[in-house]
Amino acid sequence: MAKQARTVGIGMDYSATSKAALRWAVDNLIDGGDHIILIHVEPPNADHSRKQLFEDTGSPLIPLEEFREINFSKQYGLKNDAEVIDILDRASRSKGAKVVAKVYWGDPREKLLDAVEQLKLDTLVLGSRGLGPIRRLLLGSVSNHVVSNASCPVTVVKGSQAKPKS
C-alpha cells in the first residue's frame, strides 16, 4: 500500500538554527512525494512590494523555481540564500519532494499557527533560537508558543550555538 504524501511546514528565518531544522527535516522526515512548504514570517513593518496585496492572507505559494530568482524573491522579502536553496534542491531531486515557499507578515507566533491551519500541515519543523531564560521570559519563545498551540505535531530542532557560552 503506497504511503500518502505529507505536507511538512518548515519555519525559515535564515538563522543557523532554522537552516539546521531544514536540514534535519530533509534528512530525517521527508519521503518521496512529500510537500515541503518553507514558511517565512516578515515583521509587520516590513515594506515589500507584495505585502499590500497579501498582508492578511500571506503570499500565494511560491514554487522553488521562482523562489530561486533573486528579483522575484526580493518582492516578498525572501533571501536568495544559496545554502537553503541547495538543501531544497537536494530534497526535490533526491527525494522527489515538491517544494514551495509562503510568506506571512506579522508576529511569527501567530502567523506560524495560521500557516498550520491554512496550509493543512501534517507537521511543522522549527529551529530553536536558544534564548536564555531571561530573554525567553521577556520576549516569549516562538517555538514554545507554537508547540503549545498548534493543531499538528511540531518538532523543534536545536542547532549548535554559533558562539561558545562564557
C-alpha positions as CSV (number, residue, x, y, z in Angstrom):
1,M,0.0,0.0,0.0
2,A,1.5,3.4,-1.0
3,K,2.2,5.8,1.7
4,Q,0.3,9.1,1.5
5,A,2.3,12.2,0.8
6,R,2.5,14.6,3.8
7,T,2.6,18.4,3.9
8,V,5.6,19.5,6.0
9,G,5.9,23.1,7.1
10,I,9.4,24.4,7.9
11,G,9.8,27.7,9.7
12,M,12.6,29.7,8.0
13,D,14.2,33.0,9.2
14,Y,17.6,32.2,7.6
15,S,19.2,31.8,11.0
16,A,21.7,28.9,11.6
17,T,19.0,27.1,13.7
18,S,16.3,27.4,11.1
19,K,18.8,26.1,8.5
20,A,19.6,23.2,10.9
21,A,15.8,22.5,11.1
22,L,15.5,22.4,7.3
23,R,18.5,20.0,7.0
24,W,17.1,17.8,9.8
25,A,13.7,17.7,8.1
26,V,15.1,16.8,4.7
27,D,17.5,14.1,6.2
28,N,15.0,12.5,8.7
29,L,11.4,13.3,7.8
30,I,10.9,13.9,4.1
31,D,9.9,11.0,1.9
32,G,9.2,10.8,-1.8
33,G,6.2,12.9,-2.9
34,D,6.0,14.9,0.4
35,H,5.3,18.6,0.1
36,I,7.7,21.0,1.8
37,I,6.4,24.4,2.5
38,L,9.1,26.9,3.6
39,I,7.3,29.4,5.9
40,H,8.9,32.8,6.2
41,V,7.4,35.5,8.5
42,E,8.4,39.1,7.9
43,P,8.0,41.7,10.6
44,P,4.7,43.7,10.4
45,N,6.6,46.9,9.5
46,A,8.5,45.2,6.6
47,D,7.9,47.1,3.3
48,H,7.9,44.8,0.3
49,S,6.1,45.3,-3.0
50,R,3.8,42.3,-2.5
51,K,3.0,43.0,1.2
52,Q,0.0,45.2,0.4
53,L,-1.6,42.5,-1.7
54,F,-1.1,39.6,0.7
55,E,-0.7,41.1,4.2
56,D,-3.9,39.5,5.5
57,T,-3.6,36.0,3.9
58,G,0.1,35.6,3.3
59,S,1.6,35.3,-0.2
60,P,0.5,32.7,-2.7
61,L,2.6,29.5,-2.7
62,I,5.9,30.3,-4.4
63,P,7.4,27.4,-6.4
64,L,11.1,26.6,-5.9
65,E,11.8,27.7,-9.4
66,E,10.5,31.2,-8.7
67,F,11.9,31.3,-5.2
68,R,15.4,30.9,-6.8
69,E,15.0,34.1,-8.9
70,I,16.6,37.0,-6.9
71,N,14.2,39.7,-8.2
72,F,11.2,37.6,-7.5
73,S,12.3,36.7,-4.0
74,K,13.0,40.3,-3.1
75,Q,9.4,41.3,-3.9
76,Y,8.4,39.1,-0.9
77,G,11.4,39.8,1.3
78,L,12.8,36.3,0.8
79,K,16.6,35.9,0.9
80,N,18.2,34.1,-2.0
81,D,20.2,32.0,0.4
82,A,22.5,29.6,-1.5
83,E,22.6,27.1,1.4
84,V,18.8,27.0,1.8
85,I,18.3,26.6,-2.0
86,D,20.8,23.9,-2.1
87,I,19.1,21.9,0.6
88,L,15.7,22.4,-1.1
89,D,17.1,21.3,-4.5
90,R,18.5,18.2,-2.9
91,A,15.1,17.4,-1.3
92,S,13.4,17.9,-4.7
93,R,16.0,15.9,-6.7
94,S,16.9,13.0,-4.4
95,K,13.6,12.6,-2.5
96,G,11.1,13.8,-5.1
97,A,9.7,16.3,-2.7
98,K,7.5,19.2,-4.0
99,V,8.9,22.5,-2.6
100,V,7.1,25.8,-2.3
101,A,7.5,28.9,-0.1
102,K,5.0,31.1,1.6
103,V,5.5,34.5,3.2
104,Y,3.4,36.0,6.0
105,W,3.7,39.4,7.7
106,G,3.3,39.8,11.4
107,D,4.1,38.1,14.7
108,P,5.8,34.8,14.0
109,R,3.9,33.0,16.9
110,E,0.5,33.9,15.4
111,K,1.5,33.5,11.7
112,L,3.0,30.1,12.2
113,L,-0.2,29.0,13.8
114,D,-2.2,30.5,10.9
115,A,0.0,28.5,8.5
116,V,-0.7,25.2,10.3
117,E,-4.4,25.8,9.7
118,Q,-4.4,27.4,6.3
119,L,-1.9,25.0,4.7
120,K,-3.4,22.0,6.5
121,L,0.1,21.0,7.6
122,D,0.7,17.4,8.8
123,T,3.7,18.5,10.8
124,L,5.8,21.7,11.4
125,V,9.5,21.8,12.0
126,L,11.1,24.8,13.7
127,G,14.6,25.7,14.8
128,S,15.2,26.7,18.4
129,R,16.8,30.1,18.9
130,G,18.3,29.1,22.2
131,L,17.2,32.3,24.1
132,G,18.5,32.4,27.6
133,P,15.9,32.1,30.4
134,I,15.6,35.8,31.0
135,R,15.2,36.7,27.3
136,R,12.7,33.8,26.9
137,L,10.7,35.2,29.8
138,L,10.7,38.7,28.4
139,L,10.3,38.0,24.7
140,G,8.5,34.7,24.8
141,S,9.7,31.8,22.8
142,V,8.2,31.3,19.3
143,S,8.7,27.6,19.4
144,N,7.2,27.2,22.9
145,H,4.1,29.1,21.8
146,V,3.7,27.1,18.6
147,V,4.3,23.8,20.3
148,S,1.6,24.6,22.9
149,N,-1.0,25.9,20.5
150,A,-0.5,24.1,17.1
151,S,-3.1,21.6,16.0
152,C,-0.4,19.4,14.4
153,P,2.8,17.8,15.7
154,V,5.7,20.3,16.0
155,T,9.4,19.3,16.0
156,V,11.8,21.8,17.5
157,V,15.4,21.2,16.2
158,K,18.2,22.6,18.4
159,G,21.0,24.0,16.4
160,S,24.6,24.2,17.6
161,Q,25.3,27.6,19.3
162,A,27.3,29.9,17.0
163,K,29.5,31.2,19.8
164,P,30.6,29.3,22.9
165,K,29.0,30.0,26.2
166,S,31.1,32.1,28.5
